[in-house]
Amino acid sequence: TMHLRSPITRAAYLFIGPSIDVQSFTIHGDSQQLDVFVATSKHAYATYLWTGEATGQSAFAQVIADRHKILFDRNSAIKSSIVPEVKDYAAIVEQNLQHFKPVFQLLEKQILSRVRNTASFRKTAERLLRFSDKRQTEEAIDRIFAISQQQQQQSKSKKN
């Protein structure tokens, strides 16, 4: 902790991890600029922060880590803006989803019919059952197909 003014109106805090050996930490500043210097056993850092009172400068911060220079420019800064609230957002999303729901229902039927009708489905089911829990393969596959056929018959009877 280092106090920036006397009497104390501002303070700077340096948070460093336990494995870092800080050898020196100094701060100098005025109303336009704040300079922070930190030296560790392995690296040296210099940070220059320009306040809003500094005019004619596009940069608001500069960090020099060893010999690498990083410049933070006001033009590239992230500008926070308030996002306007949408009234009844959930209803709008639900309404938009209603347009897509029939498309997904058609696709689901096509995909399920292709999966149930392929010969490779039987082989895949056999492999899964063989490696998963060692049940009797034929009985389990017959049960899977019986369930899918019941579902198909129920959906056909509902349509009629």
N, C-alpha and C positions, 0 to 999 in steps of 0.2 A: 504494500500500500504506500502510495506517495501522495502527499498533499500538494495541490497545484497553486494555491494562493494562501496568503496570510492576511486576515483571518481566514480560516478554512471555509471556502464556499464550493470547492470542487475537489474530487479525489479520483485517482486512477488506480485500478486494481489489475494486477498481473496474475493470471491463472496459468500455472505450469504444472505438468504431470510430475509424479514422484521420481521418475528416472532422469529428469533433466536437472543438470547442475547449473544454476544461474550464477554467473560470476559478477555481472554488473547490470544495474537497471537504473536508468536516469530518464527524467522527463523535463523538458523545457517548453514553455508555451507563453503565448500572449493572446490577445483577442482575435488574431487572424490565423495563427498557426500553432499546432501542437506537435512537438517532436518527441518520439519515444525511442530510446536506444536500449537494446537488450543484448547481452553477450552471454553465451553459454560455453561450456567446455568444448563444444564442437562447432558452433555456428555463431554468427553475429547478425543482428537484425536492426534495421533503422526504419522507423515508420514516421511518415510526415502526413499529418492531417490538417487540411485547410478548412476553416469554419465558413459558414455562410456569409460572414462579414468580409471575407477576402474577395475582392472584385477583380474581374478581368482574367480569371483563370478557369480553364475548363476542367482541370483535374481537381478532385477533392481528396484524394489520398494517394500516397506512393509508399510502397514497401520495398526495401532492399534487403534481400536475404542472401548473405554472403556476397556473391557477385551478380545475382539475378535481380533485375528491376521489374517491379509490377506496378503499373499505373492504373488508377481507377478514375475514369472520366465521368463527368456529370452527364454527358450525352448518352453514355451507355448504361447508366444506372437504371435499375428497375423502378419504374414509377408505379406507385400503388394507386389504384383507383377503386372506387366503390362500385361494386356490381349492383345494378338495379334489381330489386326484388321482383320476382314474377308472381303475380297473384294466382292462386290456385294451381300451382306447379304440378302437383300430383295428378290433377284432373287432365291437364294438358298432355302429360306423359302417357297416361292411360288412354286418352283419345288417339294419340299417335300410334300406340301399340295395337289398337284395334284394327288399323289399316294393315299391319303386318301379320296379324294372327292367322288369317285364312291361308296365307302363303306358307307359313311354317307348318300348319296342320297338313296341307297337301304334301309338303316335302317329307314330313314325318311318316305319312302313310307309304310314300314311295320307297323310302329308305327301309322301313320295316318289311315291306313285301320283298324287296331284293334280298335282305338278310335271311329271311325265312326260306326263300326259294333257292338259295345257292347250295351247291354240294359241298363247298368248302366250309360252310357253317357247321356241318356235321363233323367234319374233321377237326375244326377249331374247338368245338365243344368237347370232342373226345380228348384232345390234348389237354385242355384246361382241366377237365375232370380227372384225367390220369395223374397230372402233376399236383393238383390241389389237395384232394382229400381221399383218393383211392377208392371211391365208391364204385359200384358196378356201373360201368360206362353205359351199356345199352339201356338199362332201366332208367338212368338219370336223363339220358337224351330223349327217350320216349316220353318221359314226364314233361320235359321242356317243350317238345313239339305238341303234346296234348294240350298244354296250357295255352300255347300260342294259337292252336286251332280253335279252342273254346273262345278265346278273345275275338278271333276273326268272325266266328259264327254269331257271337253276341253283337258285334258291331254291325253285321249284315242285317240281323233281325231288328235292330233299332232303326235302321234306315228304312226298312219296309214298313 
